[in-house]
Amino acid sequence: MRVPLLKPRPIRLSHYADDLAAHEASGVFSNFGPINTAFESRLLSDVFGGDGACLTACNATIALLLAVKEAVHFGGRRGRYALVPSFTFAATAHAAAWCGLTPILYDIEPETWLPSREAEQRLMERHGEDIAVILPYATYGNCLDLNWYAALAARTGVGVVIDAAASLGTRDAAGHGFGHGAPMSVVYSMHATKTFATSEGAVIYCADKQRIARLRQMANFGFDGARAAQMPGLNAKLAELPALQALRKLDEIDRVVERRAELYALYRARLQDFTFQRHTGTRAAHQFVPTLMPEEAGIPRATFVQRMKERGVDLGTYFSPHLAEQPYFKDIAVVDELPVTAAIAPRVVALPLYDTMEEAELRYVCEAAADCLR
Ligand SMILES: *Cc1c(COP(=O)(O)O)cnc(C)c1O
């Protein structure tokens, strides 16, 4: 049997010939056309209870960059640092670096794998005004405590942008879409490999409609009505075609997330020797199944991954190497103490997960894992 790590499943545009014909007839291909507008408004009501506003973007990396720039430019912070967890995807730190900030890479918590609040507090005390922005990652679609960050921002004036790249479909402890009510920008990816799969795309949500209005202007070159730049800008717009993929994905996202949650629970029940993440919300939009190999596994992770590959099972190792181990970030970033990251990253393996995964495939993966560790 061959089991890939992921099987991206954006909706089949070829099944939506009428939508495509209407799109072509509209003569509008980008610039927040009717499909983008319909998607933003349905997403807002379906996922965020109609509170606040959201904005589409061409991908989450550019959306993070835009949101960091907005937080720093309009927040009036002159600091040169951005707090970024080391246990995240490269895009989080790249966004800070493109805004001219130096990432300070900090640790995570041992069970939720969310960014360490102890480290955030300590670094804020040490660097104060020199920290322009904090970029916490909602690790693997787990829920951050947004009140903590709102209070930190209110108390210190620091900018906050949430990297919620894997969280579209996640529900928080109150059962709302993760991000609901956030006073800061929350950035979600709709990349083909994410649970909310399109081709390329992203969403920024904020409870503050004015912030979204500013971001919308920034995403269109910072132009006002007279096409004169009023603020920092770039082109971050989502084209209408991927917006159609997003609009139709909304019809099935609950089914997709729930099917993935069932599969996740089966893995958890079968792999008693592996360590799973502690979840803080009521539903996570699992993109894959991150686990830690047993501490007493007796074989290096690379050997395990190789043996699984020989059995036809592809594993991932997100996020290892973590950022402080990657040459570019080693070069440009400041590295804080990382005891938890250093303990977790070498043991992390991502197990296969996709919408159409069969239970027989999952059983095969679990049996192969037991054999390969023997
Ligand atoms: C996928 C991902 C991104 C980037 O999303 P794109 O839409 O591919 O640019 C950023 N941060 C994290 C943590 C991600 O997993």
The ligand as an ORCA input file, in Angstrom:
! r2SCAN-3c Opt
* xyz 0 1
  C       1.197     27.308      5.532
  C       1.748     28.255      6.546
  C       2.034     29.595      6.226
  C       2.033     30.132      4.827
  O       0.860     30.041      4.148
  P       0.851     30.318      2.576
  O      -0.592     30.601      2.271
  O       1.344     29.066      1.917
  O       1.727     31.483      2.289
  C       2.433     30.445      7.236
  N       2.595     30.015      8.496
  C       2.354     28.729      8.845
  C       2.542     28.315     10.262
  C       1.929     27.803      7.875
  O       1.730     26.528      8.241
*
